[in-house]
Amino acid sequence: MSAQTSAIQSTLVENRVFPPSDATVAAARISGMAGYEALCAEADKDYEGFWARLARENVVWNKPFTQTLDESNAPFYKWFQDGELNASANCLDKHIGTPTENKTAIIFEADGGEVTKVTYKELLAKVSQFANVLKAKGVQKGDRVVLYMPMTIEGVIAMQACARIGATHSVVFGGFSSKALHERIQDAGAVAVVTANYQMRGGKELPLKAIVDEALAMGGCESAKSVIVFQRTPTAVNMVAGRDSFMHEEMAQQSTECAPEFVGAEHPLFVLYTSGSTGKPKGVQHSTGGYLLWAKLTMDWTFDLKDSDIFWCTADIGWITGHSYVAYGPLAAGATQIIFEGVPTFPKADRFWKMIEKHKCTIFYTAPTAIRSLIKAADSDESVHPARSDLSSLRILGSVGEPINPEAWMWYYKNVGGERCPIVDTFWQTETGGHMVTPLPGATPLVPGSCTLPLPGIQVAIVDEAGHDVPNGSGGILVVKKPWPSMIRTIWGDPERFKKSYFPEELKGYYLAGDGAVRSEDRGYFRITGRIDDVLNVSGHRMGTMEIESALVAKSDIVAEAAVVGRPDDLTGEAIVAFVVLKGPVPTGDDAKALAKELRDWVGKEIGPIAKPKEIRFGENLPKTRSGKIMRRLLRGIAKGETITQDTSTLENPAILDQLSKTN
Ligand code: WT7
């Protein structure tokens, strides 16, 4: 750590508080804590009335709803059930005939730096054209379409086009392997796949279409009748006659008009797969009405969006952040947004700062892992320091995906925000659809490392294992006590798992987020202490330890058993450490290195590069209780390099700890 960053850290011990400036408060949509408290009070007084008002004001309904919340089949809550709407009409058609129609909707900057812009009117024409392509391919309302796309305007077009015809999209992040893609196409029963020939990242052309081919060749995906390919680069790819076609060729044959298909508010807008505590990813199903309401409203509330803003969320559309704050929220709110194809370090680690300067970005929303890597880059190379770019256009900064450590927060605040821009540290999840606990830029005094307070109407609390509230200052389990409009509706095809995972009986019907948290004694501010289940957060990406373990033991010719844990990491938040028992003898030296590499590559192929363990340790066995349960707590200690001082008398094989503590 540089002298500068350690100095910053020491100021944090004082627990500094950063209130918004008077000017920010005066100009904000939710102005001051009084504004925040007034909304909270409205929700407390009449919960359904509060949400009904917001849903009427923020969503365009083709048919108005008469019932706000239906709890008759809890926890399968229904919101605005008899209302009808179309998500794409709410993002595009709504702006036609208003001054927004000729406003730039998207400023796209490609990996290589080329810039393309589309207005709302142009985007509507393209979305309609592609919606007609999907219809021509036989895709119907209720069908699932898997998207395996790069970060491009076309990615957003494909999502919006699905929404327009009432098809449910399932976006798979372009970094997932063919095996992971196959599993998702199959689970969703997709009728079509939309992809690109290649994606460009960091100056490299990376295959997408070839991976789709591999996934479909694995069999069991017979439902997928067509593959539509966006030609991102001139490089040719294999095209299967009768199944594959090019997006531009198909679009050229279609009209630029397509009437939106109105759907019920509960109609599944999308299914997005995420990791849970078992080996199988969960298809998180979201609604149309409640989801869209929250995506739009949190743009206004959390980001205090103004007509003149240039909004930039750096998340990929393969994650929930890219759904709510790229594909839907900004468009529903009529914002101009930046979409970036590449990586923050190409051609140099000042790409973000140069892009903020060039496009006069006003609201910048990124992940702590990106900030930490850019701090490191700026510490070692002055020329990429944010001070070398003009960042004066910025007015609000955001953070998402994992806890932001106070020293990274301070650096972001000072060097990117010029001590002028509030940082909204937004806590939420794939399952919550949008922000849950976050500061409001024109209201909440900020404390570095804290996501502060729940948004109005969101009943977040910290409880013990029996569901009783714990006092401020004591850690506990983060729950949401009341249903909210943008919550997960079910796990695609597995309602029982939905109930068990999120509404366990002992928690009185509260929604279980899976995170630990603590509220500060002075302000009642929330601080997230990390996952309490077997889920890791690596660079803001959620990974199930069981998923990685299943991948490792699937290499059944050499692996007998595996246990995966997380270890704190300065750059990635958590790092994946795998303890592996081989079928053969415990390897040492170069053999151990070669085997570790083989297994890492294997996991990369089974799940994707993001799941590759940072470290693999081999042993004859794993520490187990006499009943055969793996003692993960001990493995976490070993992974951190701690000497084990706990009582190990319940262990079947205490000697194994020594062996695993040594690197092979
Ligand atoms: C998990 C959800 C939220 C969209 C991106 C990740 C962690 C997320 C924060 C934050 C502390 C955070 C939690 C959560 N997380 N945001 N601001 N502070 N932790 O979505 O992949 O569903 O992961 O990310 O552990 O449960 P996700």
Residues whose N, C-alpha, C, O or C-beta is under 5 A from the ligand:
A	BS01	WT7	T321 S399 V400 G401 E402 P403 I404 D425 T426 F427 W428 Q429 T430 E431 C451 A513 D515 I528 R531 G540 R542
